[in-house]
Amino acid sequence: MKYSDELRIAKIVETTDKLIKYISDSSLTRDMILSDETIRWTITTPLYNIGEHAYNLSDEFKQNNPEIPWTKISGLRHRLVHDYENTSWSIICDIIFDVLPKFQEQLKNLKNAD
């Protein structure tokens, strides 16, 4: 199925919101992520999905919204998929707790600009 940029952004928003809700509802901490493989598997699937949709956004859309680091987002997906065994979970924790809430806000601003 070919998704439009609008639908891809909607999927990214939905997945980001669900991931942040899961983190909050589960009261996840950095230590929990670092020590529990099941939690790591659970949080990486949404990150894969976000990265895949970001990667497949049109170049025009990404160029029109340069405030969002699309290349880093899709690069994280590629890294998790192709080099999972060497994942730095402390970096993933930084992304989950520091970057993801800011990204969620950027997405809201992006949607409000439309």
Backbone as a printed PyTorch tensor [residue, N CA C, xyz], in Angstrom:
tensor([[[ 0.8320, -1.1820,  0.0000],
         [ 0.0000,  0.0000,  0.0000],
         [ 0.8740,  1.2420,  0.0000]],

        [[ 0.5930,  2.1580, -0.8740],
         [ 1.3260,  3.4180, -0.9440],
         [ 0.6310,  4.4330, -0.0280]],

        [[ 1.3800,  4.9230,  0.9360],
         [ 0.8460,  5.9100,  1.8660],
         [ 1.1910,  7.3120,  1.3890]],

        [[ 0.2930,  8.2430,  1.6040],
         [ 0.5850,  9.6510,  1.3620],
         [ 1.4090, 10.1760,  2.5400]],

        [[ 2.0440, 11.3240,  2.3380],
         [ 2.7840, 11.9470,  3.4440],
         [ 1.8510, 12.2150,  4.6220]],

        [[ 0.6520, 12.6600,  4.3160],
         [-0.3160, 12.9640,  5.3770],
         [-0.6290, 11.7090,  6.2010]],

        [[-0.8330, 10.5920,  5.5330],
         [-1.1220,  9.3560,  6.2480],
         [ 0.1020,  8.8680,  7.0210]],

        [[ 1.2830,  9.0190,  6.4500],
         [ 2.5020,  8.6230,  7.1660],
         [ 2.6730,  9.4550,  8.4430]],

        [[ 2.4320, 10.7530,  8.3410],
         [ 2.5340, 11.6070,  9.5370],
         [ 1.4950, 11.1890, 10.5690]],

        [[ 0.3010, 10.8760, 10.1290],
         [-0.7340, 10.4090, 11.0650],
         [-0.2900,  9.1210, 11.7600]],

        [[ 0.3390,  8.2130, 11.0260],
         [ 0.8370,  6.9660, 11.6100],
         [ 1.9730,  7.2410, 12.6030]],

        [[ 2.8570,  8.1730, 12.2500],
         [ 3.9530,  8.5430, 13.1460],
         [ 3.3950,  9.1400, 14.4330]],

        [[ 2.4210, 10.0310, 14.3080],
         [ 1.7990, 10.6570, 15.4800],
         [ 1.1460,  9.5870, 16.3550]],

        [[ 0.3760,  8.7200, 15.7400],
         [-0.3240,  7.6710, 16.4850],
         [ 0.6710,  6.7630, 17.2230]],

        [[ 1.7160,  6.3500, 16.5480],
         [ 2.6990,  5.4560, 17.1530],
         [ 3.4780,  6.1570, 18.2610]],

        [[ 3.8530,  7.4060, 18.0240],
         [ 4.5650,  8.1760, 19.0530],
         [ 3.6930,  8.3460, 20.2910]],

        [[ 2.4330,  8.7020, 20.0810],
         [ 1.5090,  8.8750, 21.2100],
         [ 1.3480,  7.5720, 22.0000]],

        [[ 1.2010,  6.4570, 21.2890],
         [ 1.0440,  5.1620, 21.9610],
         [ 2.3010,  4.7830, 22.7400]],

        [[ 3.4620,  5.0520, 22.1690],
         [ 4.7150,  4.7180, 22.8540],
         [ 4.8740,  5.5540, 24.1160]],

        [[ 4.6200,  6.8340, 24.0160],
         [ 4.7320,  7.7020, 25.1950],
         [ 3.7130,  7.2960, 26.2590]],

        [[ 2.5060,  6.9240, 25.8530],
         [ 1.4880,  6.4690, 26.8030],
         [ 1.9370,  5.1740, 27.4820]],

        [[ 2.4910,  4.2440, 26.7050],
         [ 2.9790,  2.9830, 27.2790],
         [ 4.0640,  3.2720, 28.3250]],

        [[ 4.9870,  4.1510, 27.9960],
         [ 6.0710,  4.4880, 28.9180],
         [ 5.5080,  5.0740, 30.2070]],

        [[ 4.5520,  5.9800, 30.0610],
         [ 3.9330,  6.6170, 31.2200],
         [ 3.1000,  5.6270, 32.0350]],

        [[ 2.2180,  4.8980, 31.3590],
         [ 1.3430,  3.9450, 32.0580],
         [ 2.1290,  2.8540, 32.7670]],

        [[ 3.2630,  2.4850, 32.2090],
         [ 4.0930,  1.4280, 32.8010],
         [ 5.1060,  1.9710, 33.8030]],

        [[ 5.1460,  3.2950, 33.9340],
         [ 6.1060,  3.9540, 34.8290],
         [ 7.5240,  3.4780, 34.5560]],

        [[ 7.8490,  3.3790, 33.2580],
         [ 9.1740,  2.9070, 32.8870],
         [10.2590,  3.8760, 33.3360]],

        [[11.3740,  3.3010, 33.7050],
         [12.5510,  4.0800, 34.0620],
         [13.6980,  3.6390, 33.1630]],

        [[14.7490,  4.4290, 33.1760],
         [15.9490,  4.0480, 32.4190],
         [16.4690,  2.6950, 32.8840]],

        [[16.5140,  2.4990, 34.1960],
         [17.0260,  1.2370, 34.7340],
         [16.1920,  0.0460, 34.2570]],

        [[14.8970,  0.2210, 34.1700],
         [14.0400, -0.8660, 33.6970],
         [14.3680, -1.2140, 32.2420]],

        [[14.5520, -0.1960, 31.4210],
         [14.8880, -0.4420, 30.0190],
         [16.2500, -1.1120, 29.9050]],

        [[17.2060, -0.6290, 30.6740],
         [18.5560, -1.1830, 30.6030],
         [18.6290, -2.6370, 31.0730]],

        [[17.7200, -3.0330, 31.9490],
         [17.8310, -4.3650, 32.5390],
         [16.8130, -5.3850, 32.0370]],

        [[15.8300, -4.9580, 31.2530],
         [14.7560, -5.8760, 30.8690],
         [14.6360, -5.9930, 29.3550]],

        [[15.0280, -7.1520, 28.8400],
         [15.0020, -7.3540, 27.3860],
         [13.5820, -7.2820, 26.8140]],

        [[12.5940, -7.7430, 27.5460],
         [11.2120, -7.6820, 27.0580],
         [10.7840, -6.2350, 26.8520]],

        [[11.1400, -5.3760, 27.7640],
         [10.8200, -3.9540, 27.6130],
         [11.5520, -3.3870, 26.4030]],

        [[12.8030, -3.7450, 26.2330],
         [13.5660, -3.2480, 25.0730],
         [12.9040, -3.6700, 23.7730]],

        [[12.4560, -4.9230, 23.6980],
         [11.7730, -5.3900, 22.4920],
         [10.4700, -4.6090, 22.2930]],

        [[ 9.7830, -4.3410, 23.3780],
         [ 8.4990, -3.6390, 23.3010],
         [ 8.6680, -2.2090, 22.7980]],

        [[ 9.7030, -1.5330, 23.2340],
         [ 9.8640, -0.1340, 22.8000],
         [10.5120, -0.0090, 21.4260]],

        [[11.2270, -1.0260, 20.9930],
         [11.8790, -0.8930, 19.6840],
         [10.9020, -1.0450, 18.5250]],

        [[ 9.8650, -1.8320, 18.6710],
         [ 8.9110, -1.9930, 17.5650],
         [ 8.2910, -0.6540, 17.1570]],

        [[ 7.8000,  0.1520, 18.0910],
         [ 7.2880,  1.4640, 17.6690],
         [ 8.3780,  2.3530, 17.0510]],

        [[ 9.5890,  2.2550, 17.5710],
         [10.6720,  3.0480, 16.9920],
         [10.9540,  2.6190, 15.5540]],

        [[10.8770,  1.3090, 15.2840],
         [11.0210,  0.8250, 13.9050],
         [ 9.9510,  1.4600, 13.0160]],

        [[ 8.7100,  1.3990, 13.5000],
         [ 7.5900,  1.8940, 12.6930],
         [ 7.6970,  3.3860, 12.4260]],

        [[ 8.0600,  4.1440, 13.4310],
         [ 8.2420,  5.5900, 13.2600],
         [ 9.3310,  5.8430, 12.2240]],

        [[10.4410,  5.1540, 12.3660],
         [11.5590,  5.3360, 11.4380],
         [11.2300,  4.9350, 10.0190]],

        [[10.4840,  3.8680,  9.8590],
         [10.1070,  3.4140,  8.5170],
         [ 9.2060,  4.4390,  7.8300]],

        [[ 8.2340,  4.9520,  8.5550],
         [ 7.3630,  5.9740,  7.9600],
         [ 8.1410,  7.2550,  7.6680]],

        [[ 9.0370,  7.6380,  8.5600],
         [ 9.8510,  8.8390,  8.3220],
         [10.7140,  8.6650,  7.0790]],

        [[11.3120,  7.5020,  6.9430],
         [12.1730,  7.2150,  5.7920],
         [11.4040,  7.3410,  4.4750]],

        [[10.1570,  6.9480,  4.4830],
         [ 9.3670,  6.9150,  3.2580],
         [ 8.5660,  8.1780,  2.9900]],

        [[ 8.7190,  9.1940,  3.8260],
         [ 8.1200, 10.4840,  3.5010],
         [ 8.7760, 11.0240,  2.2350]],

        [[ 8.0460, 11.8070,  1.4930],
         [ 8.6230, 12.3620,  0.2660],
         [ 9.7580, 13.3250,  0.6130]],

        [[10.7190, 13.4170, -0.2900],
         [11.8260, 14.3620, -0.0970],
         [11.2910, 15.7790,  0.0400]],

        [[10.2790, 16.0880, -0.7260],
         [ 9.6900, 17.4340, -0.6720],
         [ 9.1310, 17.7260,  0.7220]],

        [[ 8.4250, 16.7700,  1.2970],
         [ 7.8660, 16.9640,  2.6330],
         [ 8.9760, 17.1830,  3.6520]],

        [[10.0060, 16.3500,  3.5880],
         [11.1180, 16.4740,  4.5400],
         [11.8440, 17.8030,  4.3720]],

        [[12.0240, 18.2410,  3.1320],
         [12.6840, 19.5290,  2.8800],
         [11.8310, 20.6940,  3.3670]],

        [[10.5140, 20.5450,  3.3010],
         [ 9.6080, 21.5990,  3.7610],
         [ 9.4690, 21.6290,  5.2790]],

        [[ 9.9850, 20.6200,  5.9450],
         [ 9.9040, 20.5260,  7.4130],
         [11.2660, 20.1490,  7.9890]],

        [[12.2660, 21.0030,  7.7500],
         [13.6400, 20.6580,  8.1450],
         [13.9010, 20.7270,  9.6470]],

        [[12.9510, 21.2520, 10.4090],
         [13.1520, 21.3410, 11.8560],
         [13.1070, 19.9610, 12.5220]],

        [[12.5920, 18.9810, 11.8150],
         [12.5320, 17.6180, 12.3410],
         [13.6670, 16.8100, 11.7000]],

        [[14.4700, 16.1430, 12.5020],
         [15.6390, 15.4110, 11.9680],
         [15.2520, 14.0710, 11.3380]],

        [[14.6230, 14.1300, 10.1790],
         [14.1010, 12.9300,  9.5120],
         [15.1880, 11.8880,  9.2790]],

        [[16.3720, 12.3290,  8.9020],
         [17.4550, 11.3910,  8.6220],
         [17.8650, 10.6250,  9.8810]],

        [[17.9200, 11.3150, 11.0110],
         [18.2730, 10.6440, 12.2710],
         [17.1800,  9.6630, 12.6910]],

        [[15.9390, 10.0460, 12.4670],
         [14.8160,  9.1830, 12.8470],
         [14.8380,  7.8980, 12.0260]],

        [[14.9930,  8.0360, 10.7220],
         [15.0390,  6.8290,  9.8860],
         [16.3490,  6.0750, 10.1100]],

        [[17.4210,  6.7830, 10.4130],
         [18.6960,  6.1290, 10.7020],
         [18.6230,  5.2690, 11.9510]],

        [[17.8700,  5.7200, 12.9540],
         [17.6830,  4.9170, 14.1670],
         [16.9960,  3.6040, 13.8200]],

        [[15.9920,  3.6720, 12.9800],
         [15.2900,  2.4580, 12.5600],
         [16.2590,  1.4880, 11.8830]],

        [[17.0490,  2.0040, 10.9540],
         [17.9980,  1.1530, 10.2430],
         [19.0090,  0.5380, 11.2080]],

        [[19.4480,  1.3230, 12.1500],
         [20.4210,  0.8330, 13.1280],
         [19.8260, -0.2660, 13.9970]],

        [[18.5990, -0.0470, 14.4710],
         [17.9470, -1.0480, 15.3120],
         [17.6840, -2.3470, 14.5440]],

        [[17.2850, -2.2220, 13.2990],
         [16.9580, -3.4060, 12.5050],
         [18.2140, -4.1630, 12.0860]],

        [[19.2210, -3.4430, 11.6530],
         [20.3830, -4.0980, 11.0500],
         [21.5610, -4.3130, 11.9970]],

        [[21.5260, -3.6750, 13.1750],
         [22.6410, -3.8420, 14.1120],
         [22.1210, -3.8880, 15.5500]],

        [[21.0120, -4.5970, 15.7420],
         [20.3400, -4.6570, 17.0390],
         [21.2750, -5.1040, 18.1560]],

        [[22.1100, -6.0720, 17.8630],
         [22.9990, -6.6270, 18.8890],
         [23.9640, -5.5890, 19.4610]],

        [[24.2550, -4.5570, 18.6970],
         [25.1790, -3.5190, 19.1600],
         [24.4700, -2.2320, 19.5710]],

        [[23.1960, -2.3310, 19.8610],
         [22.4220, -1.1590, 20.2700],
         [22.9360, -0.6210, 21.5970]],

        [[23.0930,  0.6850, 21.6660],
         [23.4430,  1.3470, 22.9160],
         [22.1380,  1.7180, 23.6160]],

        [[21.7940,  0.9520, 24.6190],
         [20.5170,  1.1640, 25.2950],
         [20.4930,  2.4530, 26.0980]],

        [[21.6440,  2.9520, 26.4840],
         [21.6590,  4.2580, 27.1610],
         [21.2640,  5.3590, 26.1670]],

        [[21.6660,  5.2100, 24.9080],
         [21.2450,  6.1800, 23.8830],
         [19.7490,  6.0410, 23.6230]],

        [[19.2540,  4.8190, 23.5740],
         [17.8110,  4.6100, 23.3890],
         [17.0470,  5.2450, 24.5530]],

        [[17.5570,  5.1110, 25.7620],
         [16.9180,  5.7680, 26.9120],
         [16.8810,  7.2770, 26.7320]],

        [[17.9820,  7.8620, 26.2630],
         [17.9990,  9.3060, 25.9970],
         [16.9210,  9.6700, 24.9790]],

        [[16.7960,  8.8490, 23.9490],
         [15.7790,  9.1100, 22.9230],
         [14.3820,  8.9980, 23.5200]],

        [[14.1410,  7.9500, 24.2660],
         [12.8130,  7.7100, 24.8480],
         [12.4190,  8.8160, 25.8260]],

        [[13.3240,  9.1960, 26.7090],
         [12.9630, 10.1220, 27.7800],
         [13.2190, 11.5900, 27.4560]],

        [[14.1630, 11.8750, 26.5650],
         [14.5140, 13.2700, 26.2790],
         [14.0570, 13.7300, 24.8990]],

        [[14.2330, 12.8890, 23.9090],
         [13.9590, 13.2970, 22.5240],
         [12.5030, 13.0590, 22.1420]],

        [[11.9490, 11.9260, 22.5190],
         [10.6020, 11.5670, 22.0830],
         [ 9.5260, 12.5870, 22.4920]],

        [[ 9.5260, 13.1030, 23.7240],
         [ 8.5150, 14.1130, 24.0650],
         [ 8.6540, 15.3920, 23.2200]],

        [[ 9.8740, 15.7910, 22.9240],
         [10.0860, 16.9680, 22.0650],
         [ 9.6090, 16.6800, 20.6480]],

        [[ 9.8740, 15.4660, 20.1680],
         [ 9.4310, 15.0560, 18.8420],
         [ 7.9070, 15.0610, 18.7780]],

        [[ 7.2630, 14.5800, 19.8310],
         [ 5.8020, 14.5860, 19.8820],
         [ 5.2720, 16.0190, 19.7540]],

        [[ 5.9080, 16.9440, 20.4290],
         [ 5.5000, 18.3540, 20.3450],
         [ 5.7230, 18.9050, 18.9330]],

        [[ 6.8440, 18.5590, 18.3150],
         [ 7.1020, 18.9870, 16.9370],
         [ 6.0270, 18.4580, 15.9930]],

        [[ 5.6140, 17.2210, 16.2000],
         [ 4.5690, 16.6390, 15.3530],
         [ 3.2490, 17.3810, 15.5270]],

        [[ 2.9260, 17.7360, 16.7690],
         [ 1.6980, 18.5070, 17.0180],
         [ 1.7660, 19.8460, 16.3090]],

        [[ 2.9150, 20.5040, 16.3910],
         [ 3.0840, 21.7870, 15.7050],
         [ 2.9840, 21.6190, 14.2020]],

        [[ 3.5270, 20.5310, 13.6980],
         [ 3.4770, 20.2270, 12.2790],
         [ 2.0340, 20.0520, 11.8160]],

        [[ 1.2640, 19.3090, 12.5990],
         [-0.1400, 19.0790, 12.2570],
         [-0.9450, 20.3780, 12.3600]],

        [[-0.6120, 21.2280, 13.3350],
         [-1.3420, 22.4870, 13.5110],
         [-1.0280, 23.4740, 12.3880]],

        [[ 0.1290, 23.3070, 11.7440],
         [ 0.5260, 24.2130, 10.6630],
         [-0.2470, 23.9270,  9.3840]],

        [[-0.7880, 22.7030,  9.2870],
         [-1.5140, 22.3270,  8.0620],
         [-2.8500, 23.0140,  7.9480]]])
